[in-house]
Amino acid sequence: MDELFKDLKARSSTLNEYWNVADGIVVEVLKIVLEQYGKKWDGKKAHRIVGKTPLEAANAVVEDYELPCTIAEFMSTTTPMFSNQLISVKHP
């Protein structure tokens, strides 16, 4: 039982590290894209995208920052950026 607990604890820690990296990637990509629109990322609005689908998160960002683009345009810009960054992350 102790070995099982140790294994689960190790896996949980690794998964938490992965998600922390993924969250950092999201923030960095959003900073870059928002800067292209003359906007600055406000971490206080992060709660609007946490736990959302990509479409819901994109909708929240476009609305919150009053971006002059459609949700589809925003996603076509950000999706490849997220994908390229996430590919480089070592998975647990």
C-alpha positions as CSV (number, residue, x, y, z in Angstrom):
1,M,0.0,0.0,0.0
2,D,2.9,2.4,0.8
3,E,4.4,1.8,-2.7
4,L,1.0,2.5,-4.3
5,F,0.7,5.8,-2.3
6,K,4.3,6.8,-3.3
7,D,3.6,6.1,-6.9
8,L,0.3,8.1,-6.9
9,K,2.0,11.0,-5.1
10,A,4.8,11.1,-7.6
11,R,2.4,11.0,-10.6
12,S,0.3,13.7,-9.0
13,S,3.3,15.9,-8.5
14,T,4.4,15.4,-12.1
15,L,1.0,16.2,-13.4
16,N,0.8,19.4,-11.3
17,E,4.2,20.5,-12.8
18,Y,2.9,19.8,-16.3
19,W,-0.3,21.9,-15.7
20,N,1.7,24.7,-14.2
21,V,3.8,24.8,-17.3
22,A,0.7,24.7,-19.5
23,D,-0.9,27.5,-17.6
24,G,2.3,29.5,-18.1
25,I,2.2,28.9,-21.8
26,V,-1.4,30.1,-22.0
27,V,-0.4,33.3,-20.3
28,E,2.6,33.9,-22.5
29,V,0.7,33.3,-25.7
30,L,-2.1,35.6,-24.5
31,K,0.4,38.3,-23.7
32,I,1.9,38.1,-27.1
33,V,-1.4,38.2,-29.0
34,L,-2.9,40.9,-26.8
35,E,0.2,43.0,-27.4
36,Q,-0.5,42.8,-31.2
37,Y,-3.8,44.5,-30.5
38,G,-2.3,47.1,-28.2
39,K,-3.7,45.5,-25.1
40,K,-2.0,44.2,-22.0
41,W,-2.8,40.9,-20.2
42,D,-4.5,41.4,-16.9
43,G,-4.1,38.4,-14.6
44,K,-7.2,39.5,-12.7
45,K,-9.3,38.3,-15.6
46,A,-7.7,34.8,-15.7
47,H,-10.7,33.3,-13.8
48,R,-12.7,34.0,-17.0
49,I,-10.7,31.4,-19.0
50,V,-9.7,28.8,-16.4
51,G,-11.6,25.5,-16.9
52,K,-13.2,26.7,-20.1
53,T,-13.2,25.1,-23.5
54,P,-10.9,26.8,-26.0
55,L,-14.0,28.4,-27.7
56,E,-15.3,29.7,-24.4
57,A,-11.9,31.0,-23.4
58,A,-11.4,32.7,-26.7
59,N,-14.9,34.3,-26.5
60,A,-14.1,35.6,-23.0
61,V,-10.8,37.1,-24.1
62,V,-12.2,38.7,-27.2
63,E,-15.0,40.2,-25.2
64,D,-13.0,41.2,-22.1
65,Y,-10.3,43.0,-24.1
66,E,-12.8,44.3,-26.8
67,L,-10.6,42.9,-29.6
68,P,-11.3,44.0,-33.1
69,C,-11.5,40.4,-34.4
70,T,-13.9,37.5,-34.4
71,I,-13.6,34.5,-32.1
72,A,-12.6,32.4,-35.1
73,E,-9.8,34.8,-36.1
74,F,-8.5,34.9,-32.5
75,M,-8.5,31.1,-32.3
76,S,-6.8,30.8,-35.7
77,T,-4.0,33.0,-34.4
78,T,-3.7,31.4,-30.9
79,T,-4.3,27.7,-31.6
80,P,-1.1,27.2,-33.5
81,M,0.9,29.2,-31.0
82,F,-0.5,27.0,-28.1
83,S,0.2,23.8,-30.0
84,N,3.8,24.7,-30.9
85,Q,4.5,25.5,-27.2
86,L,2.7,22.5,-25.8
87,I,4.5,20.1,-28.1
88,S,7.8,21.1,-26.5
89,V,6.6,20.3,-23.0
90,K,7.7,17.0,-21.6
91,H,4.5,15.0,-20.8
92,P,4.3,13.1,-17.5
